[in-house]
Amino acid sequence: MECVIYDQGSGRSEHVECELPDACRVALNRLRDMGEGEFAWVRLAGPSEGELVELSEELGLHPLAVEDALHGRQRPKRERFGDVLAVALKRCGMWKRKRRWRPATS
């Protein structure tokens, strides 16, 4: 899990460490305590169902957003669930020889 919290007023960003089990708990606490004008970008890479259930319970995520995260390879989309905006994106890569954009494979 990767987590960055942005402050809309100042434009400041804060990277929250999420690699170790204790660090993930700290990150979840920081996400719960976000202030007015702050929003978070949370990147999950191949989460297990258990990890998503725990994250969902901790942050009050909508079940449909969790279902989308469990079933990867979603089409690019955005959905609003209450005050949560869930976004599924595709990465882009560039071939050096042809200079054409294509979806990244991983």
All heavy atoms as an XYZ file, in Angstrom:
844
protein
N       0.849     -1.173      0.000
C       0.000      0.000      0.000
C       0.892      1.233      0.000
O       1.916      1.258      0.677
C      -0.899     -0.013      1.246
C      -1.833      1.165      1.333
S      -3.091      0.999      2.625
C      -2.236      1.632      4.034
N       0.530      2.190     -0.767
C       1.224      3.473     -0.804
C       0.189      4.543     -0.482
O      -0.929      4.497     -0.989
C       1.814      3.719     -2.190
C       2.572      4.994     -2.301
C       3.139      5.188     -3.700
O       2.979      4.308     -4.553
O       3.733      6.247     -3.927
N       0.537      5.490      0.347
C      -0.420      6.497      0.782
C       0.236      7.872      0.763
O       1.311      8.054      1.324
C      -0.907      6.152      2.190
S      -2.022      7.365      2.883
N      -0.432      8.814      0.116
C       0.017     10.204      0.119
C      -1.194     11.060      0.477
O      -2.278     10.873     -0.078
C       0.582     10.634     -1.248
C       1.050     12.084     -1.210
C       1.721      9.717     -1.670
N      -1.011     11.965      1.415
C      -2.084     12.869      1.824
C      -1.737     14.265      1.323
O      -0.625     14.753      1.540
C      -2.274     12.854      3.348
C      -2.697     11.444      3.777
C      -3.299     13.893      3.781
C      -2.799     11.225      5.254
N      -2.685     14.873      0.632
C      -2.498     16.193      0.036
C      -3.337     17.218      0.791
O      -4.455     16.925      1.204
C      -2.925     16.192     -1.429
C      -2.111     15.270     -2.291
C      -2.512     13.962     -2.513
C      -0.932     15.705     -2.874
C      -1.768     13.100     -3.306
C      -0.172     14.856     -3.667
C      -0.603     13.558     -3.872
O       0.144     12.716     -4.652
N      -2.810     18.415      0.931
C      -3.547     19.537      1.513
C      -3.897     20.484      0.379
O      -3.010     21.049     -0.266
C      -2.692     20.246      2.560
C      -3.458     21.343      3.268
O      -3.938     22.278      2.585
O      -3.578     21.267      4.499
N      -5.188     20.651      0.126
C      -5.622     21.478     -0.998
C      -5.241     22.937     -0.836
O      -4.932     23.617     -1.805
C      -7.142     21.364     -1.178
C      -7.564     19.999     -1.649
C      -9.065     19.854     -1.743
O      -9.811     20.524     -1.036
N      -9.522     18.967     -2.604
N      -5.243     23.434      0.393
C      -4.941     24.850      0.623
C      -3.495     25.201      0.354
O      -3.194     26.159     -0.349
N      -2.574     24.412      0.895
C      -1.155     24.744      0.773
C      -0.480     24.056     -0.407
O       0.623     24.415     -0.787
C      -0.420     24.335      2.059
O      -0.381     22.928      2.176
N      -1.120     23.015     -0.961
C      -0.501     22.242     -2.030
C       0.550     21.280     -1.513
O       1.229     20.610     -2.279
N       0.688     21.178     -0.203
C       1.679     20.324      0.444
C       1.241     18.861      0.370
O       0.063     18.554      0.393
C       1.775     20.782      1.897
C       2.752     20.108      2.768
C       2.742     20.792      4.148
N       1.400     20.999      4.665
C       0.800     20.165      5.526
N       1.406     19.106      5.948
N      -0.413     20.431      5.958
N       2.211     17.955      0.260
C       1.906     16.529      0.265
C       2.721     15.845      1.362
O       3.823     16.279      1.684
C       2.203     15.888     -1.088
O       3.566     15.937     -1.378
N       2.148     14.798      1.911
C       2.799     14.042      2.985
C       2.748     12.565      2.626
O       1.670     11.982      2.496
C       2.042     14.283      4.299
C       2.470     13.413      5.447
C       1.529     13.525      6.647
O       0.638     14.394      6.661
O       1.695     12.714      7.570
N       3.910     11.960      2.431
C       3.983     10.531      2.155
C       3.917      9.800      3.493
O       4.684     10.089      4.399
C       5.277     10.180      1.427
C       5.372      8.739      1.074
N       4.799      8.225     -0.063
C       5.919      7.697      1.722
C       5.021      6.923     -0.103
N       5.697      6.581      0.980
N       2.976      8.861      3.625
C       2.811      8.110      4.862
C       3.365      6.711      4.644
O       2.933      5.997      3.739
C       1.320      8.047      5.281
C       1.172      7.299      6.590
C       0.739      9.446      5.395
N       4.333      6.315      5.466
C       4.976      5.001      5.355
C       3.954      3.892      5.595
O       3.187      3.942      6.539
C       6.106      4.900      6.381
C       6.857      3.593      6.331
C       7.586      3.380      5.014
O       8.181      4.336      4.496
O       7.535      2.254      4.512
N       3.965      2.895      4.718
C       2.975      1.819      4.810
C       3.580      0.435      4.621
O       2.866     -0.517      4.369
C       1.902      2.007      3.749
S       1.022      3.553      3.822
N       4.874      0.291      4.715
C       5.511     -0.979      4.379
C       5.453     -2.029      5.477
O       5.253     -3.189      5.226
C       6.965     -0.749      3.967
C       7.102      0.000      2.660
C       6.398     -0.678      1.501
O       6.489     -1.909      1.373
O       5.729      0.023      0.732
N       5.657     -1.653      6.718
C       5.680     -2.620      7.813
C       4.307     -2.684      8.479
O       3.554     -1.704      8.447
C       6.737     -2.217      8.838
C       8.158     -2.077      8.282
C       9.064     -1.465      9.325
C       8.679     -3.416      7.810
N       3.946     -3.813      9.102
C       2.629     -3.918      9.740
C       2.327     -2.763     10.694
O       1.242     -2.207     10.663
C       2.691     -5.255     10.470
C       3.689     -6.056      9.699
C       4.710     -5.061      9.208
N       3.282     -2.386     11.547
C       3.033     -1.270     12.469
C       2.880      0.042     11.713
O       2.096      0.903     12.096
C       4.168     -1.152     13.489
C       4.176     -2.323     14.464
O       3.127     -2.995     14.597
O       5.232     -2.578     15.071
N       3.640      0.202     10.639
C       3.562      1.418      9.838
C       2.193      1.524      9.176
O       1.653      2.615      9.040
C       4.663      1.448      8.791
N       1.625      0.397      8.776
C       0.290      0.421      8.171
C      -0.753      0.899      9.174
O      -1.665      1.639      8.836
C      -0.088     -0.950      7.629
S       0.811     -1.347      6.118
N      -0.606      0.496     10.418
C      -1.526      0.957     11.466
C      -1.408      2.466     11.627
O      -2.397      3.169     11.735
C      -1.214      0.228     12.777
C      -2.067      0.596     13.938
C      -3.523      0.220     13.841
N      -3.717     -1.106     13.320
C      -4.811     -1.480     12.643
N      -5.782     -0.638     12.437
N      -4.937     -2.696     12.174
N      -0.172      2.985     11.622
C       0.054      4.433     11.711
C      -0.594      5.134     10.514
O      -1.233      6.176     10.660
C       1.567      4.747     11.790
C       1.833      6.234     11.644
C       2.140      4.221     13.097
N      -0.424      4.557      9.317
C      -1.008      5.153      8.111
C      -2.530      5.181      8.204
O      -3.161      6.181      7.860
C      -0.568      4.374      6.875
N      -3.134      4.094      8.682
C      -4.597      4.060      8.827
C      -5.065      5.111      9.829
O      -6.074      5.788      9.597
C      -5.064      2.669      9.247
C      -4.986      1.608      8.167
C      -5.285      0.224      8.754
C      -5.940      1.912      7.027
N      -4.339      5.262     10.926
C      -4.701      6.297     11.905
C      -4.625      7.677     11.271
O      -5.494      8.522     11.489
C      -3.793      6.231     13.132
C      -4.085      5.030     13.994
O      -5.175      4.456     13.955
N      -3.100      4.617     14.774
N      -3.575      7.910     10.471
C      -3.423      9.224      9.815
C      -4.552      9.458      8.816
O      -5.076     10.564      8.711
C      -2.055      9.287      9.119
C      -1.792     10.575      8.370
C      -1.781     11.782      9.308
N      -1.527     12.998      8.574
C      -2.483     13.808      8.104
N      -3.754     13.529      8.298
N      -2.157     14.897      7.441
N      -4.956      8.418      8.090
C      -6.060      8.556      7.137
C      -7.366      8.896      7.856
O      -8.151      9.723      7.389
C      -6.232      7.272      6.324
C      -5.162      7.003      5.280
C      -5.302      5.589      4.732
C      -5.237      8.028      4.152
N      -7.607      8.261      8.998
C      -8.835      8.533      9.758
C      -8.849      9.949     10.309
O      -9.907     10.534     10.478
C      -8.965      7.537     10.910
C      -9.656      6.263     10.538
C     -10.102      5.511     11.774
N      -8.990      5.241     12.680
C      -8.229      4.160     12.630
N      -8.458      3.238     11.741
N      -7.239      3.996     13.479
N      -7.662     10.502     10.596
C      -7.575     11.815     11.228
C      -7.320     12.953     10.244
O      -6.867     14.025     10.650
C      -6.459     11.801     12.288
C      -6.778     10.858     13.432
O      -7.970     10.569     13.649
O      -5.825     10.386     14.088
N      -7.610     12.742      8.982
C      -7.369     13.807      7.999
C      -8.208     15.036      8.350
O      -9.334     14.925      8.813
C      -7.724     13.336      6.584
C      -6.710     12.408      6.009
S      -6.907     12.103      4.230
C      -8.632     11.777      4.060
N      -7.618     16.201      8.098
C      -8.289     17.456      8.409
C      -9.077     18.002      7.223
O      -9.077     17.448      6.126
N      -9.724     19.115      7.464
C     -10.498     19.802      6.429
C      -9.559     20.199      5.291
O      -8.464     20.694      5.524
C     -11.142     21.058      7.031
C     -12.064     21.778      6.094
C     -13.340     21.001      5.788
O     -13.803     20.244      6.658
O     -13.870     21.163      4.679
N      -9.972     19.963      4.063
C      -9.167     20.331      2.906
C      -8.084     19.338      2.550
O      -7.305     19.574      1.637
N      -8.012     18.217      3.269
C      -7.029     17.183      2.940
C      -7.718     16.046      2.205
O      -8.884     15.753      2.442
C      -6.374     16.612      4.209
C      -5.454     17.576      4.904
C      -4.775     16.939      6.098
O      -5.432     16.171      6.839
O      -3.586     17.207      6.292
N      -6.991     15.429      1.289
C      -7.490     14.221      0.638
C      -6.327     13.262      0.465
O      -5.164     13.665      0.479
C      -8.185     14.526     -0.696
C      -7.277     15.031     -1.774
C      -6.757     14.163     -2.721
C      -6.959     16.375     -1.856
C      -5.917     14.625     -3.722
C      -6.126     16.849     -2.855
C      -5.603     15.974     -3.784
N      -6.658     11.983      0.343
C      -5.616     10.956      0.301
C      -5.659     10.196     -1.012
O      -6.723      9.978     -1.587
C      -5.798      9.978      1.462
N      -4.480      9.800     -1.456
C      -4.313      8.888     -2.581
C      -3.753      7.614     -1.984
O      -2.674      7.616     -1.409
C      -3.346      9.477     -3.601
C      -3.055      8.542     -4.724
C      -2.014      7.654     -4.806
C      -3.809      8.375     -5.911
N      -2.087      6.958     -5.981
C      -3.179      7.371     -6.682
C      -4.970      8.971     -6.403
C      -3.669      6.967     -7.912
C      -5.450      8.567     -7.630
C      -4.798      7.572     -8.366
N      -4.517      6.528     -2.096
C      -4.065      5.240     -1.579
C      -3.931      4.299     -2.763
O      -4.894      4.077     -3.506
C      -5.061      4.666     -0.547
C      -4.592      3.307     -0.051
C      -5.233      5.634      0.620
N      -2.734      3.771     -2.958
C      -2.460      2.850     -4.064
C      -2.285      1.457     -3.491
O      -1.471      1.238     -2.601
C      -1.186      3.260     -4.796
C      -0.833      2.348     -5.941
C       0.519      2.768     -6.539
N       1.039      1.723     -7.368
C       1.766      0.704     -6.937
N       2.067      0.595     -5.669
N       2.214     -0.207     -7.772
N      -3.079      0.537     -3.991
C      -2.991     -0.858     -3.575
C      -2.460     -1.670     -4.737
O      -2.948     -1.545     -5.850
C      -4.373     -1.381     -3.172
C      -5.072     -0.623     -2.056
C      -6.502     -1.112     -1.912
C      -4.318     -0.778     -0.769
N      -1.484     -2.502     -4.481
C      -0.911     -3.349     -5.528
C      -1.135     -4.806     -5.137
O      -0.461     -5.329     -4.248
C       0.574     -3.067     -5.705
N      -2.091     -5.454     -5.775
C      -2.364     -6.858     -5.514
C      -2.760     -7.168     -4.082
O      -2.227     -8.102     -3.497
N      -3.703     -6.407     -3.510
C      -4.080     -6.670     -2.117
C      -4.841     -7.988     -1.987
O      -5.548     -8.400     -2.896
C      -4.995     -5.488     -1.772
C      -5.609     -5.126     -3.086
C      -4.517     -5.356     -4.108
N      -4.682     -8.624     -0.830
C      -5.467     -9.834     -0.557
C      -6.871     -9.408     -0.135
O      -7.102     -8.249      0.232
C      -4.818    -10.649      0.557
O      -4.957     -9.981      1.795
N      -7.778    -10.350     -0.164
C      -9.146    -10.047      0.258
C      -9.164     -9.610      1.723
O      -9.867     -8.676      2.095
C     -10.046    -11.264      0.052
C     -11.497    -10.972      0.326
C     -12.422    -12.102     -0.085
O     -11.971    -13.049     -0.752
O     -13.606    -12.021      0.259
N      -8.353    -10.268      2.558
C      -8.283     -9.908      3.970
C      -7.784     -8.494      4.189
O      -8.309     -7.761      5.037
N      -6.760     -8.091      3.423
C      -6.238     -6.729      3.540
C      -7.296     -5.704      3.150
O      -7.449     -4.682      3.809
C      -5.002     -6.559      2.655
C      -3.790     -7.315      3.154
C      -2.670     -7.346      2.149
O      -2.926     -7.337      0.924
O      -1.511     -7.394      2.599
N      -8.035     -6.011      2.081
C      -9.073     -5.077      1.656
C     -10.218     -4.998      2.656
O     -10.762     -3.924      2.905
C      -9.621     -5.467      0.282
C      -8.811     -4.953     -0.881
C      -9.381     -5.447     -2.193
C      -8.759     -3.443     -0.886
N     -10.586     -6.130      3.225
C     -11.654     -6.125      4.228
C     -11.231     -5.282      5.429
O     -12.003     -4.462      5.926
C     -12.018     -7.568      4.650
C     -12.882     -7.575      5.897
C     -12.725     -8.280      3.509
N      -9.985     -5.467      5.888
C      -9.496     -4.686      7.025
C      -9.475     -3.196      6.695
O      -9.929     -2.360      7.479
C      -8.099     -5.147      7.433
C      -7.567     -4.386      8.630
C      -6.189     -4.832      9.062
O      -5.641     -5.788      8.487
O      -5.655     -4.201      9.987
N      -8.954     -2.843      5.522
C      -8.908     -1.445      5.101
C     -10.316     -0.866      4.993
O     -10.584      0.247      5.432
C      -8.176     -1.328      3.762
C      -7.892      0.068      3.252
C      -6.942      0.791      4.196
C      -7.319      0.015      1.853
N     -11.225     -1.650      4.444
C     -12.613     -1.219      4.286
C     -13.261     -0.937      5.636
O     -13.940      0.074      5.818
C     -13.396     -2.300      3.546
O     -14.767     -2.010      3.567
N     -13.044     -1.832      6.589
C     -13.622     -1.652      7.917
C     -13.015     -0.443      8.624
O     -13.727      0.332      9.268
C     -13.411     -2.912      8.761
C     -14.265     -4.078      8.303
C     -13.907     -5.387      8.979
O     -12.914     -5.425      9.754
O     -14.613     -6.385      8.729
N     -11.713     -0.283      8.491
C     -11.017      0.830      9.146
C     -11.462      2.183      8.605
O     -11.602      3.144      9.351
C      -9.509      0.694      8.985
C      -8.894     -0.423      9.771
C      -8.815     -0.129     11.257
O      -8.836      1.045     11.659
O      -8.722     -1.105     12.023
N     -11.647      2.261      7.294
C     -11.921      3.554      6.658
C     -13.377      3.738      6.249
O     -13.739      4.786      5.723
C     -11.015      3.722      5.434
C      -9.524      3.703      5.726
C      -8.734      3.797      4.436
C      -9.143      4.826      6.682
N     -14.207      2.724      6.452
C     -15.621      2.845      6.083
C     -15.833      2.930      4.587
O     -16.656      3.708      4.118
N     -15.087      2.133      3.825
C     -15.211      2.164      2.369
C     -16.493      1.471      1.925
O     -16.950      0.515      2.547
C     -14.008      1.480      1.718
C     -12.653      2.093      2.025
C     -11.553      1.285      1.353
C     -12.598      3.543      1.598
N     -17.037      1.921      0.828
C     -18.254      1.335      0.270
C     -17.954     -0.067     -0.266
O     -16.913     -0.280     -0.905
C     -18.781      2.225     -0.857
C     -20.169      1.899     -1.265
N     -20.471      0.847     -2.090
C     -21.344      2.485     -0.932
C     -21.775      0.790     -2.278
N     -22.324      1.781     -1.574
N     -18.837     -1.043     -0.035
C     -18.599     -2.417     -0.499
C     -18.359     -2.536     -2.005
O     -17.573     -3.380     -2.440
C     -19.875     -3.163     -0.091
C     -20.452     -2.362      1.022
C     -20.072     -0.937      0.757
N     -19.002     -1.701     -2.813
C     -18.792     -1.782     -4.262
C     -17.387     -1.314     -4.656
O     -16.796     -1.851     -5.594
C     -19.855     -0.972     -5.009
C     -21.268     -1.542     -4.941
C     -22.256     -0.607     -5.632
C     -21.330     -2.936     -5.541
N     -16.845     -0.344     -3.939
C     -15.473      0.100     -4.209
C     -14.493     -1.014     -3.850
O     -13.521     -1.253     -4.576
C     -15.158      1.365     -3.411
N     -14.763     -1.724     -2.760
C     -13.902     -2.832     -2.344
C     -13.996     -3.972     -3.356
O     -12.989     -4.571     -3.730
C     -14.284     -3.322     -0.932
C     -13.500     -4.554     -0.541
C     -14.076     -2.201      0.077
N     -15.193     -4.245     -3.834
C     -15.377     -5.306     -4.840
C     -14.585     -4.992     -6.105
O     -13.928     -5.866     -6.674
C     -16.855     -5.452     -5.173
C     -17.152     -6.571     -6.136
C     -18.644     -6.701     -6.430
O     -19.450     -6.425     -5.540
O     -18.965     -7.076     -7.571
N     -14.616     -3.737     -6.547
C     -13.838     -3.342     -7.730
C     -12.347     -3.548     -7.496
O     -11.626     -3.993     -8.386
C     -14.090     -1.873     -8.080
C     -15.402     -1.654     -8.812
O     -16.047     -2.651     -9.193
O     -15.780     -0.485     -8.991
N     -11.869     -3.235     -6.302
C     -10.448     -3.396     -5.997
C     -10.049     -4.871     -5.963
O      -8.938     -5.230     -6.339
C     -10.123     -2.727     -4.668
N     -10.958     -5.730     -5.528
C     -10.673     -7.170     -5.478
C     -10.591     -7.787     -6.862
O      -9.830     -8.707     -7.096
C     -11.755     -7.906     -4.679
C     -11.554     -7.945     -3.187
C     -12.784     -8.524     -2.504
C     -10.322     -8.741     -2.823
N     -11.391     -7.273     -7.777
C     -11.421     -7.812     -9.137
C     -10.682     -6.839    -10.046
O     -11.282     -5.961    -10.637
C     -12.861     -8.018     -9.607
C     -13.607     -8.958     -8.715
N     -14.416     -8.530     -7.689
C     -13.627    -10.305     -8.666
C     -14.915     -9.574     -7.065
N     -14.446    -10.666     -7.626
N      -9.383     -7.010    -10.133
C      -8.530     -6.108    -10.908
C      -8.916     -6.040    -12.371
O      -9.890     -6.646    -12.819
N      -8.129     -5.278    -13.079
C      -8.339     -5.077    -14.517
C      -9.691     -4.418    -14.801
O     -10.383     -4.778    -15.739
C      -8.195     -6.378    -15.284
C      -6.868     -7.060    -15.007
C      -6.297     -7.585    -16.294
N      -5.039     -8.244    -16.034
C      -3.869     -7.713    -16.350
N      -3.812     -6.540    -16.920
N      -2.765     -8.366    -16.102
N     -10.037     -3.469    -13.963
C     -11.256     -2.696    -14.184
C     -11.024     -1.724    -15.338
O      -9.901     -1.307    -15.593
C     -11.608     -1.882    -12.929
C     -11.964     -2.716    -11.732
C     -13.303     -3.386    -11.887
O     -14.256     -2.810    -12.403
N     -13.389     -4.629    -11.454
N     -12.082     -1.359    -15.997
C     -11.964     -0.304    -16.999
C     -11.711      1.008    -16.249
O     -12.108      1.139    -15.096
C     -13.234     -0.203    -17.834
C     -14.449      0.172    -17.021
C     -15.702      0.260    -17.888
N     -16.878      0.365    -17.059
C     -17.277      1.462    -16.419
N     -16.583      2.574    -16.526
N     -18.357      1.466    -15.678
N     -11.033      1.950    -16.868
C     -10.820      3.236    -16.189
C     -12.174      3.874    -15.870
O     -13.066      3.928    -16.732
C     -10.059      4.068    -17.218
C      -9.409      3.066    -18.106
C     -10.365      1.904    -18.161
N     -12.336      4.290    -14.632
C     -13.613      4.893    -14.233
C     -13.440      5.625    -12.920
O     -12.435      5.478    -12.236
C     -14.690      3.827    -14.084
C     -14.407      2.796    -12.998
C     -15.513      1.767    -12.925
C     -15.177      0.681    -11.921
N     -16.247     -0.278    -11.794
N     -14.439      6.419    -12.585
C     -14.506      7.076    -11.288
C     -15.928      6.926    -10.777
O     -16.897      6.996    -11.532
C     -14.106      8.538    -11.373
C     -15.026      9.328    -12.277
C     -15.093     10.769    -11.858
N     -15.863     11.534    -12.799
C     -17.185     11.519    -12.885
N     -17.903     10.763    -12.114
N     -17.808     12.259    -13.771
N     -16.040      6.670     -9.488
C     -17.350      6.537     -8.864
C     -17.302      7.207     -7.505
O     -16.308      7.097     -6.796
C     -17.723      5.060     -8.686
C     -17.958      4.353    -10.010
C     -18.379      2.908     -9.813
O     -17.522      2.121     -9.380
O     -19.537      2.599    -10.095
N     -18.371      7.891     -7.171
C     -18.458      8.553     -5.873
C     -19.366      7.721     -4.976
O     -20.462      7.353     -5.350
C     -19.010      9.967     -6.017
C     -19.039     10.686     -4.676
C     -19.237     12.171     -4.830
N     -18.115     12.861     -5.440
C     -16.981     13.160     -4.830
N     -16.787     12.792     -3.590
N     -16.032     13.825     -5.449
N     -18.855      7.426     -3.781
C     -19.605      6.711     -2.760
C     -19.630      7.603     -1.524
O     -18.674      7.622     -0.744
C     -18.945      5.368     -2.415
C     -18.818      4.440     -3.593
C     -17.601      4.241     -4.203
C     -19.919      3.758     -4.088
C     -17.471      3.379     -5.272
C     -19.807      2.895     -5.170
C     -18.579      2.710     -5.764
N     -20.676      8.396     -1.368
C     -20.722      9.353     -0.258
C     -19.619     10.375     -0.427
O     -19.519     11.021     -1.464
N     -18.730     10.483      0.573
C     -17.636     11.459      0.477
C     -16.343     10.827     -0.022
O     -15.274     11.428      0.057
C     -17.414     12.156      1.825
C     -16.963     11.210      2.919
O     -17.073      9.982      2.730
O     -16.504     11.690      3.963
N     -16.438      9.608     -0.571
C     -15.263      8.908     -1.104
C     -15.353      8.867     -2.628
O     -16.386      8.497     -3.185
C     -15.169      7.466     -0.547
C     -14.075      6.679     -1.237
C     -14.943      7.498      0.961
N     -14.274      9.255     -3.288
C     -14.186      9.144     -4.738
C     -13.247      7.988     -5.048
O     -12.071      8.025     -4.689
C     -13.640     10.435     -5.352
C     -13.468     10.435     -6.867
C     -14.808     10.260     -7.575
C     -12.782     11.704     -7.319
N     -13.780      6.934     -5.658
C     -12.976      5.768     -6.028
C     -12.630      5.891     -7.506
O     -13.494      6.165     -8.344
C     -13.757      4.480     -5.770
N     -11.349      5.702     -7.831
C     -10.872      5.862     -9.198
C     -10.076      4.627     -9.604
O      -9.206      4.172     -8.860
C      -9.960      7.113     -9.322
C      -9.499      7.296    -10.746
C     -10.680      8.352     -8.827
N     -10.397      4.074    -10.761
C      -9.619      2.980    -11.350
C      -8.909      3.558    -12.566
O      -9.547      4.140    -13.448
C     -10.525      1.823    -11.750
N      -7.587      3.428    -12.603
C      -6.786      4.007    -13.677
C      -5.953      2.944    -14.368
O      -5.671      1.898    -13.804
C      -5.828      5.067    -13.107
C      -6.453      6.226    -12.360
C      -5.371      7.059    -11.692
C      -7.286      7.071    -13.292
N      -5.553      3.215    -15.577
C      -4.589      2.388    -16.304
C      -3.316      3.218    -16.455
O      -3.366      4.403    -16.748
C      -5.115      2.036    -17.697
C      -6.376      1.222    -17.677
C      -6.066     -0.169    -18.059
C      -7.365     -0.917    -18.224
N      -7.372     -2.156    -17.556
N      -2.170      2.569    -16.234
C      -0.896      3.250    -16.457
C      -0.597      3.286    -17.942
O      -1.006      2.421    -18.698
C       0.240      2.509    -15.767
C       0.168      2.533    -14.283
C       1.391      1.928    -13.658
N       1.804      0.712    -14.347
C       3.057      0.290    -14.404
N       4.014      0.964    -13.835
N       3.370     -0.817    -15.030
N       0.145      4.284    -18.351
C       0.592      4.378    -19.735
C       2.102      4.194    -19.777
O       2.807      4.551    -18.854
C       0.260      5.741    -20.325
S      -1.482      5.961    -20.635
N       2.561      3.631    -20.869
C       3.990      3.506    -21.111
C       4.282      4.045    -22.500
O       3.381      4.331    -23.268
N       5.537      4.175    -22.813
C       5.882      4.704    -24.131
C       6.948      3.826    -24.756
O       7.940      3.491    -24.119
C       6.390      6.133    -23.997
C       6.570      6.830    -25.291
S       6.969      8.551    -24.973
C       6.841      9.180    -26.606
N       6.716      3.443    -25.985
C       7.726      2.695    -26.733
C       8.736      3.692    -27.244
O       8.400      4.669    -27.897
C       7.106      1.980    -27.921
C       6.197      0.863    -27.547
C       6.153      0.171    -26.384
C       5.173      0.306    -28.361
N       5.184     -0.780    -26.413
C       4.562     -0.721    -27.635
C       4.719      0.566    -29.642
C       3.527     -1.485    -28.132
C       3.683     -0.197    -30.145
C       3.105     -1.217    -29.395
N       9.999      3.455    -27.005
C      11.027      4.411    -27.422
C      11.158      4.460    -28.941
O      11.331      5.511    -29.520
C      12.361      4.061    -26.779
C      12.401      4.359    -25.321
C      13.770      4.130    -24.763
C      13.776      4.471    -23.288
N      15.084      4.347    -22.702
N      11.077      3.320    -29.587
C      11.308      3.299    -31.037
C      10.205      4.009    -31.816
O      10.459      4.762    -32.725
C      11.425      1.864    -31.523
C      12.751      1.233    -31.123
C      12.849     -0.169    -31.632
N      12.139     -1.006    -30.667
C      11.545     -2.140    -30.926
N      11.560     -2.615    -32.138
N      10.952     -2.825    -29.999
N       8.976      3.767    -31.478
C       7.868      4.300    -32.282
C       7.265      5.575    -31.709
O       6.466      6.218    -32.359
C       6.777      3.240    -32.409
C       7.256      2.007    -33.159
C       6.134      1.040    -33.298
C       6.612     -0.209    -34.025
N       5.551     -1.197    -34.183
N       7.625      5.884    -30.436
C       7.069      7.072    -29.774
C       5.548      7.059    -29.794
O       4.904      8.063    -30.075
C       7.597      8.343    -30.396
C       9.050      8.591    -30.129
C       9.204     10.063    -29.810
N      10.517     10.470    -29.482
C      11.020     10.417    -28.251
N      10.323      9.927    -27.278
N      12.217     10.857    -28.015
N       4.972      5.903    -29.514
C       3.519      5.801    -29.429
C       3.140      5.368    -28.014
O       3.814      4.540    -27.423
C       2.978      4.771    -30.423
C       3.110      5.250    -31.838
C       2.503      4.328    -32.851
N       1.751      3.227    -32.291
C       1.465      2.118    -32.944
N       1.894      1.942    -34.165
N       0.760      1.177    -32.369
N       2.056      5.914    -27.517
C       1.596      5.551    -26.181
C       0.828      4.247    -26.246
O       0.125      3.966    -27.215
C       0.704      6.634    -25.611
C       1.462      7.854    -25.248
C       1.584      8.980    -25.983
C       2.243      8.046    -24.088
N       2.396      9.885    -25.359
C       2.814      9.323    -24.173
C       2.535      7.272    -22.972
C       3.633      9.854    -23.204
C       3.359      7.794    -21.997
C       3.897      9.077    -22.120
N       0.969      3.461    -25.204
C       0.221      2.212    -25.089
C      -0.022      1.950    -23.610
O       0.727      2.432    -22.756
C       0.979      1.063    -25.714
C       2.284      0.771    -25.006
C       2.931     -0.487    -25.528
N       4.224     -0.713    -24.959
C       4.456     -1.199    -23.742
N       3.463     -1.514    -22.967
N       5.688     -1.367    -23.303
N      -1.030      1.154    -23.249
C      -1.218      0.797    -21.848
C      -0.027     -0.009    -21.346
O       0.516     -0.833    -22.070
C      -2.475     -0.065    -21.851
C      -3.161      0.249    -23.137
C      -2.075      0.639    -24.106
N       0.399      0.250    -20.113
C       1.486     -0.517    -19.509
C       1.002     -1.914    -19.177
O      -0.180     -2.133    -18.921
C       1.980      0.187    -18.253
N       1.892     -2.879    -19.172
C       1.495     -4.265    -18.936
C       1.517     -4.639    -17.468
O       0.949     -5.636    -17.088
C       2.416     -5.238    -19.693
O       3.753     -4.979    -19.303
C       2.242     -5.036    -21.192
N       2.190     -3.879    -16.605
C       2.206     -4.216    -15.178
C       2.121     -2.976    -14.333
O       2.271     -1.903    -14.772
C       3.464     -4.985    -14.818
O       4.606     -4.224    -15.101
